[in-house]
Amino acid sequence: MAKADRAATMSRLHSAARLARTALAARLLAHGFYAGQDQIMLALDREDGQTPGTLAERLGVRPPTITKTINRLQAQGFLDKRASNSDARQAHIFLTDLGREAIHAIEKSVKKTEKQALKGLDKKEQKALFKLLARIEANLSDGETELAEDEAEDVAEPVVETAA
């Protein structure tokens, strides 16, 4: 593929991702959620009682970001923070009853956005798109490893001269 075509493909990928996030954010806002809050809510729906550190790691965000978002969701009444039974320094995050009720609205928003994004694609095309995006994700995940390896290779080993 020509360099210009690759650039256009990456531009389309960025644009599609941005438009999908924007569409989902608008739907979530109608239910009182900001972008990113849905991911925490859904992660807790799958496994309630996670620590902020675990949530941050699973969602690929920094711990301070998670803490700020958890505090906002707690202020809205969606989450409850409880001290660990085994380690008082550690907190566990739980959905409240209001939070559990909100899961349906979040899931509905995600499904509507998905339906909008995939409109006009048949099942075969959707499956092919899924596989291609999974491959891109894997390539980019490997790219992080490759970048670290490249940087390590770029560090020259010191040359030690010995006297003859």
Secondary structure, DSSP 8 states (H G I E B T S, - for coil): --HHHHHHHHHHHHHHHHHHHHHHHHHHHTTT--TTHHHHHHHHHHSTTB-HHHHHHHHT--HHHHHHHHHHHHHTTSEEEEE-SS-TT-EEEEE-HHHHHHHHHHHHHHHHHHHHHHTT--HHHHHHHHHHHHHHHHHHHHHHHHHHHHHHHHS---------
